[in-house]
Amino acid sequence: MLAALSSFRPAGQDGTERMADIHKDLMARVAADRDREAFRELFEHFAPRIKAWLMKSGADHALAEDLMQDVMTSVWRKIDLYKPENGSASTWIFTIARNIRIDRLRRASSRPYTDIETLDMPSDEADGEETTFATQRATIVAAALSELPVEQREVIELSFNQDLAQSEIAQRLDVPLGTVKSRMRLAYSKLKSSLEALQ
């Protein structure tokens, strides 16, 4: 992180929470003023991590580089859509990365030609009830995650949004593996009760 931000240390926060606050501040600066310096800092932090995640997910070096550029371009274009109350900047950015990766895989998949006029296909558009349910579900999940303590929310986000194993999460956060397992257990317990309405 640049020297200008190295002293950004709110009282009572650990490294993970400080980093999340720094990212939130940078995102706000880019959204408000199209601050290129703030975006450069976001790029320097997230671009190599996104590329590494893409390569771990099976992309070769060139494809990972290409997708990473798409992800960061999308972050720049869509940054006004980021809502800090729905999750960390890291979660939001890696969700974009996952969606772009999935879209690329879908486009690259080879399927035999089928005359579309012979297919009887249902509409891709969700009906009003499905859309309403999906929106309510997303709101409930976001609210449940936001109620978790920062350290528990972090391990859940790293596990599900970045597909990291518990040992990798421990390494990323520089904490013992047992700590990661304990945090995940506690988070799952809290989420289970919060999300019973979705069953």
Helices and strands as residue ranges (DSSP letters): H 3-6, H 15-33, H 36-56, H 61-78, G 79-81, G 84-86, H 89-108, G 116-118, H 128-146, H 150-161, H 166-173, H 177-194, G 196-198
